[in-house]
Amino acid sequence: MDISVQKRFDAVSSSKTFRNIRRRFDLENKSVLDIGCTSGEFLTHFGPGSVGLTIIPEESDNGRQLELDVRVANIEDDDFILEEKFDVIFANNIFEHMQLPHNFLIKIKSFLKPKGLLILGVPCIPTLSPLMRLNKFRGALASLHINFFTRATLIKTVEYAGWKVEEARGFRFLNKMIDYLLNPIYPHFYVVARPDNEFRYSEKRMKELKGYKKHE
């Protein structure tokens, strides 16, 4: 395996944040759909039946060398299908690149088992905006990104796509209270959510959608 790829695997294995997430949600014993999995550095820590998706064939080859189920696919393609259902959907550092983030949040519900969980990791503009002057906090504004979030707007984006948000924090600490106290300075958040089966668009939104259809 290429040295740069091996470094990514090593970084994930030694990540305190990812270790906290794995333990909190018992991911080593869950089937996980890892969307935007690159070469499988997160996928290798998930349970039996886990699948990774990447749009880069070389990354799929890297994962398959480690006997990981890494598939070449773009989940935003209209013809994308997936027969399996999973305990957890894990998507880290991919949401900010999505052409249609709302559609993505709607689509992925069909890939979850009943009571399934979404873990969505996204770089965010910190509440204390002057921190953006520091290199560590500029990731949210990377030139490759086309969507930009604060913690608050990220939560609303997820909720308004029909999800119940259970947590939205950095997971630097297992203790929720310590973690939430540090929210104002975190540059990256993980939103943990489950499908809201009672969600309905507002009446005004429904009228808008009817208007769109009339002009198709």
VOTI-225269 format. One record per residue (C-alpha): chain; residue in one letter; x, z, y. Coordinates in Angstrom, 1 decimal, padded with zeros to 4 digits. Last residue first. Layout:
BEGIN
<site mol="A" type="a" u="X" w="Z" v="Y"/>
...
END
This chain:
BEGIN
<site mol="A" type="e" u="-041.5" w="-015.4" v="020.9"/>
<site mol="A" type="h" u="-043.4" w="-014.7" v="024.1"/>
<site mol="A" type="k" u="-046.4" w="-013.0" v="022.6"/>
<site mol="A" type="k" u="-044.1" w="-010.9" v="020.3"/>
<site mol="A" type="y" u="-042.3" w="-009.5" v="023.3"/>
<site mol="A" type="g" u="-045.5" w="-008.4" v="024.9"/>
<site mol="A" type="k" u="-046.6" w="-006.7" v="021.8"/>
<site mol="A" type="l" u="-043.3" w="-004.8" v="021.8"/>
<site mol="A" type="e" u="-043.9" w="-003.7" v="025.4"/>
<site mol="A" type="k" u="-047.4" w="-002.4" v="024.5"/>
<site mol="A" type="m" u="-045.8" w="-000.4" v="021.7"/>
<site mol="A" type="r" u="-043.3" w="001.1" v="024.1"/>
<site mol="A" type="k" u="-046.1" w="002.2" v="026.5"/>
<site mol="A" type="e" u="-047.9" w="003.9" v="023.6"/>
<site mol="A" type="s" u="-044.7" w="005.8" v="022.7"/>
<site mol="A" type="y" u="-042.9" w="004.8" v="019.5"/>
<site mol="A" type="r" u="-043.9" w="006.8" v="016.4"/>
<site mol="A" type="f" u="-041.9" w="009.4" v="014.5"/>
<site mol="A" type="e" u="-043.7" w="011.4" v="011.8"/>
<site mol="A" type="n" u="-041.2" w="010.5" v="009.1"/>
<site mol="A" type="d" u="-038.3" w="011.7" v="011.1"/>
<site mol="A" type="p" u="-035.3" w="010.5" v="009.2"/>
<site mol="A" type="r" u="-032.5" w="013.1" v="009.0"/>
<site mol="A" type="a" u="-029.7" w="013.9" v="011.5"/>
<site mol="A" type="v" u="-026.1" w="015.1" v="011.9"/>
<site mol="A" type="v" u="-024.5" w="013.8" v="015.1"/>
<site mol="A" type="y" u="-020.8" w="014.0" v="015.0"/>
<site mol="A" type="f" u="-019.1" w="014.2" v="018.3"/>
<site mol="A" type="h" u="-015.8" w="013.0" v="019.8"/>
<site mol="A" type="p" u="-014.0" w="013.7" v="023.2"/>
<site mol="A" type="y" u="-014.8" w="017.5" v="023.1"/>
<site mol="A" type="i" u="-014.4" w="019.3" v="026.4"/>
<site mol="A" type="p" u="-018.0" w="020.3" v="027.3"/>
<site mol="A" type="n" u="-018.8" w="020.9" v="023.6"/>
<site mol="A" type="l" u="-016.3" w="023.8" v="023.3"/>
<site mol="A" type="l" u="-018.9" w="026.5" v="023.3"/>
<site mol="A" type="y" u="-020.8" w="024.6" v="020.7"/>
<site mol="A" type="d" u="-017.9" w="024.8" v="018.3"/>
<site mol="A" type="i" u="-017.4" w="028.5" v="018.7"/>
<site mol="A" type="m" u="-021.1" w="029.1" v="018.1"/>
<site mol="A" type="k" u="-021.3" w="026.7" v="015.1"/>
<site mol="A" type="n" u="-018.5" w="028.4" v="013.1"/>
<site mol="A" type="l" u="-017.0" w="025.7" v="010.9"/>
<site mol="A" type="f" u="-014.6" w="024.8" v="013.7"/>
<site mol="A" type="r" u="-013.4" w="021.5" v="015.0"/>
<site mol="A" type="f" u="-016.8" w="020.2" v="013.9"/>
<site mol="A" type="g" u="-017.2" w="018.3" v="017.2"/>
<site mol="A" type="r" u="-020.9" w="018.9" v="017.6"/>
<site mol="A" type="a" u="-024.3" w="017.5" v="017.4"/>
<site mol="A" type="e" u="-026.5" w="019.2" v="014.8"/>
<site mol="A" type="e" u="-030.0" w="018.9" v="013.3"/>
<site mol="A" type="v" u="-031.1" w="015.7" v="015.0"/>
<site mol="A" type="k" u="-034.5" w="014.5" v="013.7"/>
<site mol="A" type="w" u="-034.3" w="010.7" v="013.5"/>
<site mol="A" type="g" u="-036.8" w="008.0" v="014.6"/>
<site mol="A" type="a" u="-034.8" w="005.6" v="016.7"/>
<site mol="A" type="y" u="-035.6" w="007.6" v="019.9"/>
<site mol="A" type="e" u="-033.8" w="010.6" v="018.3"/>
<site mol="A" type="v" u="-030.6" w="008.8" v="017.7"/>
<site mol="A" type="t" u="-030.4" w="007.4" v="021.2"/>
<site mol="A" type="k" u="-031.4" w="010.7" v="022.7"/>
<site mol="A" type="i" u="-028.5" w="012.5" v="020.8"/>
<site mol="A" type="l" u="-026.0" w="009.9" v="022.0"/>
<site mol="A" type="t" u="-027.3" w="010.2" v="025.6"/>
<site mol="A" type="a" u="-026.7" w="013.9" v="025.6"/>
<site mol="A" type="r" u="-023.2" w="013.8" v="023.9"/>
<site mol="A" type="t" u="-022.1" w="011.2" v="026.4"/>
<site mol="A" type="f" u="-022.2" w="007.6" v="025.3"/>
<site mol="A" type="f" u="-020.8" w="004.1" v="025.8"/>
<site mol="A" type="n" u="-021.6" w="001.0" v="023.9"/>
<site mol="A" type="i" u="-019.5" w="-002.2" v="024.0"/>
<site mol="A" type="h" u="-016.2" w="-000.7" v="022.8"/>
<site mol="A" type="l" u="-013.1" w="-002.9" v="022.2"/>
<site mol="A" type="s" u="-011.7" w="-002.0" v="025.7"/>
<site mol="A" type="a" u="-011.6" w="001.7" v="024.8"/>
<site mol="A" type="l" u="-013.8" w="003.8" v="027.2"/>
<site mol="A" type="a" u="-014.7" w="006.5" v="024.7"/>
<site mol="A" type="g" u="-011.1" w="006.8" v="023.7"/>
<site mol="A" type="r" u="-010.0" w="007.9" v="027.2"/>
<site mol="A" type="f" u="-010.1" w="011.7" v="026.4"/>
<site mol="A" type="k" u="-006.7" w="012.1" v="024.9"/>
<site mol="A" type="n" u="-005.1" w="009.9" v="027.6"/>
<site mol="A" type="l" u="-006.0" w="012.4" v="030.3"/>
<site mol="A" type="r" u="-007.8" w="011.1" v="033.4"/>
<site mol="A" type="m" u="-011.1" w="011.3" v="031.4"/>
<site mol="A" type="l" u="-010.9" w="015.1" v="031.7"/>
<site mol="A" type="p" u="-012.3" w="014.7" v="035.2"/>
<site mol="A" type="s" u="-015.7" w="014.0" v="033.4"/>
<site mol="A" type="l" u="-016.3" w="017.6" v="032.2"/>
<site mol="A" type="t" u="-019.2" w="016.6" v="030.1"/>
<site mol="A" type="p" u="-016.9" w="014.5" v="028.0"/>
<site mol="A" type="i" u="-017.4" w="010.7" v="027.6"/>
<site mol="A" type="c" u="-018.1" w="010.3" v="023.9"/>
<site mol="A" type="p" u="-016.3" w="009.0" v="020.8"/>
<site mol="A" type="v" u="-018.9" w="008.7" v="018.0"/>
<site mol="A" type="g" u="-019.3" w="010.1" v="014.5"/>
<site mol="A" type="l" u="-022.7" w="009.6" v="012.8"/>
<site mol="A" type="i" u="-023.5" w="011.8" v="009.8"/>
<site mol="A" type="l" u="-026.9" w="010.7" v="008.5"/>
<site mol="A" type="l" u="-028.6" w="012.7" v="005.7"/>
<site mol="A" type="g" u="-031.0" w="012.0" v="002.9"/>
<site mol="A" type="k" u="-034.1" w="014.1" v="002.3"/>
<site mol="A" type="p" u="-035.5" w="011.3" v="000.2"/>
<site mol="A" type="k" u="-032.7" w="008.9" v="-000.7"/>
<site mol="A" type="l" u="-031.2" w="006.9" v="002.1"/>
<site mol="A" type="f" u="-030.6" w="003.1" v="002.3"/>
<site mol="A" type="s" u="-034.0" w="002.4" v="003.9"/>
<site mol="A" type="k" u="-033.1" w="004.6" v="006.9"/>
<site mol="A" type="i" u="-030.1" w="002.3" v="007.6"/>
<site mol="A" type="k" u="-032.3" w="-000.3" v="009.3"/>
<site mol="A" type="i" u="-033.7" w="001.8" v="012.1"/>
<site mol="A" type="l" u="-030.4" w="003.2" v="013.2"/>
<site mol="A" type="f" u="-028.8" w="-000.2" v="013.1"/>
<site mol="A" type="n" u="-031.7" w="-001.7" v="015.1"/>
<site mol="A" type="h" u="-031.0" w="000.8" v="017.8"/>
<site mol="A" type="p" u="-027.3" w="000.1" v="017.8"/>
<site mol="A" type="l" u="-027.7" w="-003.7" v="018.2"/>
<site mol="A" type="q" u="-024.3" w="-005.2" v="018.9"/>
<site mol="A" type="m" u="-022.6" w="-002.2" v="017.3"/>
<site mol="A" type="h" u="-019.0" w="-001.3" v="018.4"/>
<site mol="A" type="e" u="-019.8" w="002.2" v="019.7"/>
<site mol="A" type="f" u="-021.6" w="002.9" v="016.4"/>
<site mol="A" type="i" u="-018.4" w="002.2" v="014.4"/>
<site mol="A" type="n" u="-016.1" w="005.2" v="015.0"/>
<site mol="A" type="n" u="-017.5" w="007.1" v="012.0"/>
<site mol="A" type="a" u="-020.5" w="006.1" v="010.0"/>
<site mol="A" type="f" u="-021.4" w="008.4" v="007.0"/>
<site mol="A" type="i" u="-024.8" w="007.8" v="005.3"/>
<site mol="A" type="v" u="-025.6" w="010.6" v="002.9"/>
<site mol="A" type="d" u="-027.5" w="011.1" v="-000.4"/>
<site mol="A" type="f" u="-027.5" w="007.3" v="-001.1"/>
<site mol="A" type="k" u="-029.8" w="004.5" v="-002.1"/>
<site mol="A" type="e" u="-028.6" w="001.4" v="-003.9"/>
<site mol="A" type="e" u="-030.0" w="-002.1" v="-003.7"/>
<site mol="A" type="l" u="-028.3" w="-003.1" v="-000.5"/>
<site mol="A" type="i" u="-029.3" w="-006.2" v="001.6"/>
<site mol="A" type="f" u="-027.7" w="-007.9" v="004.6"/>
<site mol="A" type="d" u="-029.6" w="-011.1" v="005.5"/>
<site mol="A" type="d" u="-030.1" w="-010.2" v="009.2"/>
<site mol="A" type="d" u="-026.4" w="-009.4" v="009.5"/>
<site mol="A" type="e" u="-025.8" w="-006.0" v="011.3"/>
<site mol="A" type="i" u="-024.6" w="-004.4" v="008.1"/>
<site mol="A" type="n" u="-021.6" w="-006.8" v="008.0"/>
<site mol="A" type="a" u="-020.3" w="-007.0" v="004.4"/>
<site mol="A" type="v" u="-017.0" w="-006.9" v="002.5"/>
<site mol="A" type="r" u="-017.4" w="-004.2" v="-000.1"/>
<site mol="A" type="v" u="-015.2" w="-001.1" v="-000.9"/>
<site mol="A" type="d" u="-016.0" w="000.5" v="-004.2"/>
<site mol="A" type="l" u="-012.8" w="002.5" v="-004.5"/>
<site mol="A" type="e" u="-010.4" w="001.8" v="-007.5"/>
<site mol="A" type="l" u="-007.4" w="002.6" v="-005.3"/>
<site mol="A" type="q" u="-006.4" w="-001.1" v="-005.3"/>
<site mol="A" type="r" u="-010.1" w="-001.7" v="-004.5"/>
<site mol="A" type="g" u="-009.6" w="000.1" v="-001.2"/>
<site mol="A" type="n" u="-006.7" w="-002.1" v="-000.1"/>
<site mol="A" type="d" u="-008.5" w="-005.3" v="-001.1"/>
<site mol="A" type="s" u="-011.6" w="-004.2" v="000.9"/>
<site mol="A" type="e" u="-009.3" w="-003.6" v="003.9"/>
<site mol="A" type="e" u="-007.8" w="-007.1" v="003.5"/>
<site mol="A" type="p" u="-011.4" w="-008.6" v="003.4"/>
<site mol="A" type="i" u="-012.3" w="-007.2" v="006.8"/>
<site mol="A" type="i" u="-016.0" w="-006.7" v="007.6"/>
<site mol="A" type="t" u="-016.0" w="-003.3" v="005.9"/>
<site mol="A" type="l" u="-018.5" w="-001.4" v="003.8"/>
<site mol="A" type="g" u="-017.8" w="001.6" v="001.6"/>
<site mol="A" type="v" u="-019.8" w="002.8" v="-001.5"/>
<site mol="A" type="s" u="-020.2" w="006.2" v="-003.1"/>
<site mol="A" type="g" u="-021.6" w="006.4" v="-006.6"/>
<site mol="A" type="p" u="-019.6" w="009.5" v="-007.5"/>
<site mol="A" type="g" u="-018.7" w="011.8" v="-004.6"/>
<site mol="A" type="f" u="-016.8" w="011.3" v="-001.4"/>
<site mol="A" type="h" u="-013.1" w="012.0" v="-000.6"/>
<site mol="A" type="t" u="-011.9" w="008.5" v="-001.4"/>
<site mol="A" type="l" u="-014.5" w="007.1" v="001.0"/>
<site mol="A" type="f" u="-012.8" w="008.7" v="004.1"/>
<site mol="A" type="e" u="-009.5" w="006.7" v="003.7"/>
<site mol="A" type="g" u="-011.5" w="003.8" v="002.2"/>
<site mol="A" type="s" u="-009.6" w="000.8" v="003.6"/>
<site mol="A" type="t" u="-011.8" w="000.4" v="006.7"/>
<site mol="A" type="c" u="-015.0" w="002.4" v="006.0"/>
<site mol="A" type="g" u="-017.1" w="000.8" v="008.7"/>
<site mol="A" type="i" u="-020.2" w="002.2" v="007.0"/>
<site mol="A" type="d" u="-019.5" w="004.8" v="004.3"/>
<site mol="A" type="l" u="-022.5" w="005.1" v="002.1"/>
<site mol="A" type="v" u="-022.2" w="008.4" v="000.4"/>
<site mol="A" type="s" u="-023.2" w="009.7" v="-003.0"/>
<site mol="A" type="k" u="-022.7" w="013.5" v="-002.8"/>
<site mol="A" type="n" u="-020.4" w="015.9" v="-004.7"/>
<site mol="A" type="e" u="-017.3" w="015.6" v="-002.5"/>
<site mol="A" type="l" u="-019.7" w="015.5" v="000.5"/>
<site mol="A" type="d" u="-020.6" w="019.1" v="000.2"/>
<site mol="A" type="f" u="-022.2" w="019.1" v="003.6"/>
<site mol="A" type="r" u="-020.3" w="021.9" v="005.3"/>
<site mol="A" type="r" u="-017.3" w="021.4" v="003.1"/>
<site mol="A" type="r" u="-016.8" w="017.7" v="003.8"/>
<site mol="A" type="i" u="-017.6" w="018.2" v="007.5"/>
<site mol="A" type="n" u="-015.0" w="021.0" v="007.8"/>
<site mol="A" type="r" u="-012.4" w="019.0" v="006.0"/>
<site mol="A" type="f" u="-013.1" w="016.1" v="008.4"/>
<site mol="A" type="t" u="-012.4" w="018.2" v="011.4"/>
<site mol="A" type="k" u="-009.3" w="019.8" v="009.9"/>
<site mol="A" type="s" u="-007.8" w="016.3" v="009.3"/>
<site mol="A" type="s" u="-005.0" w="016.4" v="006.7"/>
<site mol="A" type="s" u="-006.6" w="014.0" v="004.2"/>
<site mol="A" type="v" u="-007.8" w="011.8" v="007.1"/>
<site mol="A" type="a" u="-004.2" w="011.5" v="008.6"/>
<site mol="A" type="d" u="-002.7" w="010.9" v="005.1"/>
<site mol="A" type="f" u="-005.1" w="008.0" v="004.5"/>
<site mol="A" type="r" u="-004.4" w="006.5" v="007.9"/>
<site mol="A" type="k" u="-000.6" w="006.9" v="007.3"/>
<site mol="A" type="q" u="-001.0" w="005.0" v="004.0"/>
<site mol="A" type="v" u="-002.6" w="002.1" v="005.8"/>
<site mol="A" type="s" u="000.4" w="001.9" v="008.2"/>
<site mol="A" type="i" u="002.8" w="002.1" v="005.3"/>
<site mol="A" type="d" u="001.2" w="-000.8" v="003.5"/>
<site mol="A" type="m" u="000.0" w="000.0" v="000.0"/>
END
